């Protein structure tokens, strides 16, 4: 990165991409059945969330990690058990991930790169579809985007201090509670960090 890079997104383009990202997710999510989850993984997560709400426990299941069902239970406890409401919240989270991708891209590689990254994330068909699936990946994407943003900022900025490392580590811990295989990303980060620090 050079100091000549413009590190801020153009506000109108940023706003337009946020709106596009939100609309893309809402349109796809609201086209799905409002009374049931079509996919078995999502149904299993919902059963665990109901067990949390009704009995205060995750039940006897050991296959699914606790992160996403806990999120579902929290949304339902606050907003009532409604799939459209849950999907709307997930659309907001997906859009927030798109916004952060753009911000990080602009900060590290300049305005044009940030807008391109943001546009790709806003219109990526899988990312746009995830809020309606009740799969854990939509929440995971948000947590991972924030985790990598914080960790890479801490790595690239010598003045960042320990707080950013701690926040990044906490976010990675949350990511592992959502999808345990997220831990497999850490060795790659460690190699990249070693190369950066050696350089």
One Martini backbone bead per residue (centre of mass of N, CA, C, O) as a GRO file, in nm:
protein
  199
    1UNK     BB    1   0.099   0.034   0.018
    2UNK     BB    2   0.017   0.371  -0.038
    3UNK     BB    3  -0.037   0.709   0.037
    4UNK     BB    4  -0.201   0.764  -0.245
    5UNK     BB    5  -0.430   0.623  -0.146
    6UNK     BB    6  -0.769   0.602  -0.137
    7UNK     BB    7  -0.934   0.514   0.180
    8UNK     BB    8  -1.219   0.602   0.066
    9UNK     BB    9  -1.537   0.587   0.004
   10UNK     BB   10  -1.782   0.670  -0.197
   11UNK     BB   11  -2.076   0.753  -0.062
   12UNK     BB   12  -2.282   0.693  -0.292
   13UNK     BB   13  -2.173   0.414  -0.371
   14UNK     BB   14  -2.194   0.287  -0.094
   15UNK     BB   15  -2.498   0.323  -0.057
   16UNK     BB   16  -2.589   0.174  -0.314
   17UNK     BB   17  -2.461  -0.104  -0.233
   18UNK     BB   18  -2.619  -0.143   0.024
   19UNK     BB   19  -2.898  -0.146  -0.106
   20UNK     BB   20  -2.849  -0.375  -0.305
   21UNK     BB   21  -2.775  -0.590  -0.097
   22UNK     BB   22  -3.041  -0.582   0.062
   23UNK     BB   23  -3.238  -0.639  -0.170
   24UNK     BB   24  -3.124  -0.908  -0.265
   25UNK     BB   25  -3.178  -1.053   0.006
   26UNK     BB   26  -3.479  -0.996   0.046
   27UNK     BB   27  -3.592  -1.115  -0.213
   28UNK     BB   28  -3.491  -1.406  -0.162
   29UNK     BB   29  -3.598  -1.455   0.130
   30UNK     BB   30  -3.914  -1.381   0.066
   31UNK     BB   31  -3.951  -1.636  -0.140
   32UNK     BB   32  -3.965  -1.809   0.091
   33UNK     BB   33  -4.097  -1.993   0.315
   34UNK     BB   34  -4.264  -1.881   0.616
   35UNK     BB   35  -4.324  -2.187   0.769
   36UNK     BB   36  -4.042  -2.308   0.654
   37UNK     BB   37  -3.751  -2.509   0.623
   38UNK     BB   38  -3.610  -2.666   0.344
   39UNK     BB   39  -3.353  -2.743   0.517
   40UNK     BB   40  -3.209  -2.962   0.736
   41UNK     BB   41  -3.004  -2.787   0.879
   42UNK     BB   42  -3.198  -2.559   0.958
   43UNK     BB   43  -3.390  -2.739   1.123
   44UNK     BB   44  -3.180  -2.821   1.335
   45UNK     BB   45  -3.116  -2.540   1.438
   46UNK     BB   46  -3.409  -2.476   1.524
   47UNK     BB   47  -3.436  -2.698   1.739
   48UNK     BB   48  -3.215  -2.588   1.922
   49UNK     BB   49  -3.338  -2.309   1.965
   50UNK     BB   50  -3.598  -2.413   2.100
   51UNK     BB   51  -3.454  -2.550   2.336
   52UNK     BB   52  -3.341  -2.291   2.453
   53UNK     BB   53  -3.612  -2.148   2.500
   54UNK     BB   54  -3.771  -2.388   2.656
   55UNK     BB   55  -3.497  -2.529   2.835
   56UNK     BB   56  -3.195  -2.402   2.834
   57UNK     BB   57  -3.087  -2.602   2.600
   58UNK     BB   58  -2.926  -2.814   2.347
   59UNK     BB   59  -2.954  -3.087   2.427
   60UNK     BB   60  -2.836  -3.406   2.283
   61UNK     BB   61  -2.681  -3.281   2.077
   62UNK     BB   62  -2.339  -3.304   1.886
   63UNK     BB   63  -2.312  -3.190   1.587
   64UNK     BB   64  -2.386  -2.896   1.651
   65UNK     BB   65  -2.294  -2.595   1.690
   66UNK     BB   66  -2.388  -2.315   1.904
   67UNK     BB   67  -2.387  -2.037   1.759
   68UNK     BB   68  -2.639  -2.026   1.567
   69UNK     BB   69  -2.867  -2.117   1.764
   70UNK     BB   70  -2.821  -1.878   1.955
   71UNK     BB   71  -2.895  -1.662   1.755
   72UNK     BB   72  -3.180  -1.758   1.693
   73UNK     BB   73  -3.285  -1.745   1.984
   74UNK     BB   74  -3.239  -1.442   2.021
   75UNK     BB   75  -3.425  -1.343   1.799
   76UNK     BB   76  -3.684  -1.491   1.898
   77UNK     BB   77  -3.691  -1.366   2.184
   78UNK     BB   78  -3.726  -1.067   2.066
   79UNK     BB   79  -3.931  -1.127   1.785
   80UNK     BB   80  -4.015  -1.397   1.754
   81UNK     BB   81  -4.125  -1.687   1.590
   82UNK     BB   82  -3.988  -1.584   1.277
   83UNK     BB   83  -3.868  -1.625   0.971
   84UNK     BB   84  -3.883  -1.342   0.839
   85UNK     BB   85  -3.733  -1.200   1.072
   86UNK     BB   86  -3.476  -1.364   1.066
   87UNK     BB   87  -3.409  -1.299   0.768
   88UNK     BB   88  -3.391  -0.994   0.802
   89UNK     BB   89  -3.154  -0.998   0.997
   90UNK     BB   90  -2.966  -1.153   0.800
   91UNK     BB   91  -2.964  -0.932   0.586
   92UNK     BB   92  -2.821  -0.725   0.759
   93UNK     BB   93  -2.564  -0.891   0.809
   94UNK     BB   94  -2.486  -0.928   0.511
   95UNK     BB   95  -2.464  -0.621   0.455
   96UNK     BB   96  -2.245  -0.561   0.663
   97UNK     BB   97  -2.030  -0.734   0.526
   98UNK     BB   98  -2.019  -0.575   0.265
   99UNK     BB   99  -1.933  -0.305   0.388
  100UNK     BB  100  -1.666  -0.409   0.519
  101UNK     BB  101  -1.530  -0.500   0.263
  102UNK     BB  102  -1.514  -0.218   0.139
  103UNK     BB  103  -1.355  -0.079   0.365
  104UNK     BB  104  -1.107  -0.265   0.360
  105UNK     BB  105  -1.033  -0.234   0.063
  106UNK     BB  106  -0.983   0.073   0.080
  107UNK     BB  107  -0.768   0.075   0.309
  108UNK     BB  108  -0.556  -0.125   0.152
  109UNK     BB  109  -0.624  -0.058  -0.192
  110UNK     BB  110  -0.850   0.141  -0.234
  111UNK     BB  111  -1.135   0.260  -0.371
  112UNK     BB  112  -1.173   0.072  -0.615
  113UNK     BB  113  -1.134  -0.195  -0.466
  114UNK     BB  114  -1.362  -0.155  -0.263
  115UNK     BB  115  -1.596  -0.136  -0.470
  116UNK     BB  116  -1.551  -0.405  -0.608
  117UNK     BB  117  -1.578  -0.583  -0.358
  118UNK     BB  118  -1.861  -0.483  -0.280
  119UNK     BB  119  -2.007  -0.563  -0.542
  120UNK     BB  120  -1.944  -0.866  -0.534
  121UNK     BB  121  -2.078  -0.916  -0.256
  122UNK     BB  122  -2.363  -0.800  -0.319
  123UNK     BB  123  -2.398  -1.005  -0.598
  124UNK     BB  124  -2.350  -1.266  -0.479
  125UNK     BB  125  -2.546  -1.535  -0.491
  126UNK     BB  126  -2.475  -1.685  -0.228
  127UNK     BB  127  -2.472  -1.444  -0.031
  128UNK     BB  128  -2.768  -1.358  -0.100
  129UNK     BB  129  -2.902  -1.645  -0.013
  130UNK     BB  130  -2.822  -1.717   0.287
  131UNK     BB  131  -3.047  -1.567   0.469
  132UNK     BB  132  -3.273  -1.801   0.372
  133UNK     BB  133  -3.144  -2.091   0.488
  134UNK     BB  134  -3.034  -2.141   0.786
  135UNK     BB  135  -2.738  -2.116   0.778
  136UNK     BB  136  -2.426  -2.045   0.929
  137UNK     BB  137  -2.269  -1.876   0.706
  138UNK     BB  138  -2.376  -1.589   0.735
  139UNK     BB  139  -2.259  -1.540   1.018
  140UNK     BB  140  -1.970  -1.623   0.952
  141UNK     BB  141  -1.901  -1.406   0.750
  142UNK     BB  142  -1.923  -1.168   0.939
  143UNK     BB  143  -1.716  -1.258   1.153
  144UNK     BB  144  -1.475  -1.300   0.956
  145UNK     BB  145  -1.457  -1.019   0.838
  146UNK     BB  146  -1.400  -0.881   1.109
  147UNK     BB  147  -1.159  -1.049   1.197
  148UNK     BB  148  -0.973  -0.989   0.953
  149UNK     BB  149  -0.980  -0.685   0.974
  150UNK     BB  150  -0.851  -0.668   1.257
  151UNK     BB  151  -0.597  -0.846   1.215
  152UNK     BB  152  -0.476  -0.693   0.969
  153UNK     BB  153  -0.455  -0.422   1.107
  154UNK     BB  154  -0.266  -0.519   1.333
  155UNK     BB  155  -0.040  -0.617   1.137
  156UNK     BB  156  -0.006  -0.336   0.960
  157UNK     BB  157  -0.025  -0.181   1.249
  158UNK     BB  158   0.196  -0.095   1.494
  159UNK     BB  159  -0.027   0.092   1.665
  160UNK     BB  160  -0.269  -0.101   1.751
  161UNK     BB  161  -0.224  -0.314   1.955
  162UNK     BB  162  -0.376  -0.551   2.169
  163UNK     BB  163  -0.679  -0.506   2.127
  164UNK     BB  164  -0.705  -0.611   1.835
  165UNK     BB  165  -0.605  -0.892   1.888
  166UNK     BB  166  -0.826  -0.964   2.093
  167UNK     BB  167  -1.067  -0.917   1.908
  168UNK     BB  168  -0.982  -1.113   1.687
  169UNK     BB  169  -0.972  -1.363   1.871
  170UNK     BB  170  -1.267  -1.354   1.962
  171UNK     BB  171  -1.389  -1.379   1.677
  172UNK     BB  172  -1.260  -1.655   1.619
  173UNK     BB  173  -1.402  -1.799   1.850
  174UNK     BB  174  -1.687  -1.751   1.740
  175UNK     BB  175  -1.644  -1.892   1.468
  176UNK     BB  176  -1.595  -2.176   1.594
  177UNK     BB  177  -1.890  -2.188   1.718
  178UNK     BB  178  -2.016  -2.197   1.429
  179UNK     BB  179  -1.739  -2.318   1.278
  180UNK     BB  180  -1.485  -2.525   1.351
  181UNK     BB  181  -1.322  -2.508   1.067
  182UNK     BB  182  -1.210  -2.211   1.104
  183UNK     BB  183  -0.933  -2.292   1.234
  184UNK     BB  184  -0.789  -2.355   0.951
  185UNK     BB  185  -0.711  -2.042   0.895
  186UNK     BB  186  -0.471  -1.984   1.095
  187UNK     BB  187  -0.214  -2.093   0.954
  188UNK     BB  188  -0.226  -1.893   0.718
  189UNK     BB  189  -0.204  -1.641   0.892
  190UNK     BB  190   0.067  -1.709   1.024
  191UNK     BB  191   0.230  -1.705   0.763
  192UNK     BB  192   0.159  -1.416   0.676
  193UNK     BB  193   0.265  -1.283   0.933
  194UNK     BB  194   0.559  -1.378   0.908
  195UNK     BB  195   0.615  -1.241   0.639
  196UNK     BB  196   0.546  -0.952   0.725
  197UNK     BB  197   0.747  -0.933   0.968
  198UNK     BB  198   1.005  -1.005   0.801
  199UNK     BB  199   0.964  -0.750   0.594
   0.00000   0.00000   0.00000
